């Protein structure tokens, strides 16, 4: 099958610099900008799932023309029939329209994807996006297939930083090809989710895509929930008896940066799932629609929750500044009150310290009278200031 040519259904993305398809060598990092996420190198770290060499071990291919690790599964008439079969046999199985194939590639390069490009009719622009990192989450439509980019996410509760894992997928009529660029997304958990809903396997590629997206969106939801817990802890720090202004400010900025990045990951998922629901794509069967609508609802909830947390973190930052100003005012007020009290004995002793005779001058009774005056005046000022809440 020949690769689809560019046309009205799949225009080139003007925001993404392109190199010539088929060019040798690794992609230039400076030319891998992919829109929102590619505008800045924000995705500099990832998280790690289970052991990538052993997870979903039954699906790992021993024979593959790719240099990267590959996994395969074959469903026939809604039943799991084969796992871990050679990648080269995929074309033979696809002759049967009752067959649905899943192929997973772990960190492939351009040569690995070129091996499959002609086999599945993959568009060169989609292949290029699958090789490059930091593409924005999206769903592109080509003549013979769809191309999906999405991100898994996880929050580090200690630092407040967000770690991400990028995944690309080619969606054809009979096959789902997933391309993982790191070990962050636990592909074994996706396989387990498919096995737990095996009654839906009769819906073919739509079933496989639903299980994959459902796992990703649930991860977004768990990440937002973790951020909510982190924000609650931040609120406790904000009103702690011992001031923690610097720590609160640092933590707030980290969470705000993580929320901005999470929003860039979660918000496009709404458009991705909404596009998949279009009947003209013929990806989602009618009986599978309720599951995608439920998925869409989860995406909306995660998006709205993220937005509310951003507003809350902003409020915490503003409240922290206000609290610091109030504490400074209270401290200034107390220092001024005590300075006024101390000024009384200073004035008395300073005035009579100029050898000016006063009642009882040179007598013990006069000394006692001066001490009593100093203490009495200080106590009067103390109680007056205390009553006015100046101390």
Phi, psi and omega in degrees: 000132182277146178298144179292144179269154179300143181199192182297331183282345184213067178292158176291144178280113183290347182278345187251117177298139183241140168264172181289130179302136177088359179295142182280166177086163181290155179293147178284120182302330181289344182252020185256022177296132183230044176095227189298310182286331182280354182294329177222149179283068184280327186274072186263354182221156177226169175254175185231134177269212179287174183305115185293342181277341184242341183295139184050048188300330182292343182264353183289133181275133173274335181238115181208140177285353181270152177281339181272166178291139181230149176230144181223150173215148178228127174249136176233120181055039176081010179237139177290123185246319184222152174219146174067022180282160183301142180297326181296340182276354185301316182299326179292321181287330184289351176297327178276118182290348178277359184262140173235131185246140167242127176234128179240132177242131181258110178053059179280161171256185183298321181298320179298318181286329177295332177300324184263349187301310180289327182299318184252001181068041183282136180289139183299328178292323178293320177298319179296319178295327180290333179278316183291152177259165175065032172288151178286149175300129185196167172228109180260142181252124176241176187299318186249357184196171173249151176236127184241138170233130180214169183228135164275159183215150175208139182261132172276109186293333182287316183262340184080009181268147181262128175254144185231162177220123186269140178222138173241155181211139172256128183245110176250182183296325185237003186216147170241119180249115179258138180236110180259129184267357175201186183263012185292314182282121184283096182292335177296323178293326177294317178298318178297325178292321176298317181294327180288340179240043185296340179292343179268358184297340179295345180271007170067227185298325178302324177292313181297318181294323178297314179299320179294310182292325179296320178294318181295314182293322175298324175295322175298317182296318178295323179294317178297321178296320177297321178294324177298318178295321178295322179292322177298319176296326178293323177295321177297319177296324184299321183251024178292153180298321176269122182302133178230045188302315184294317180294320178298318181294316180296314180296322180297317180294322178296315180294323179295318177297318180294321179293322177297316179293318179297323178297321178294336179272318187279318187302316180294341179298332178299315180289325180298308182293321179298323178292320179297335180284351180293129184293336183289341177285333179057037177264322184255119177290159183301319181289343179267351182303315180303327180290321178288327175295321176295320176298318179297322178296320178295322178297316179298317180296318179295321180295312181295322179296319179298317180297317181294325178291324177299316178296322182293318178295321176299319178296323178295317178300315180293320179295322179298318177296318180295318179297318178299319178296319179295319179296321178296320178296318180295316180297316179299318180297316180292318179297320179295319178298314179293326177296324178293320179295316180293334181294333182296302178297329178297318180292317182295307182294327179291321182292309181280352176286355178269027180060031176274123180297140178228168181305122181084020182300129179079008181238151178302324181295324179294322178296315179297323180295320180294320178297316180298321179296316180298311182295317181298314180296321178296318180294321179299314179296321180300311182291326177295314180294323180295320180294326179273006179061039175265349178236000000 
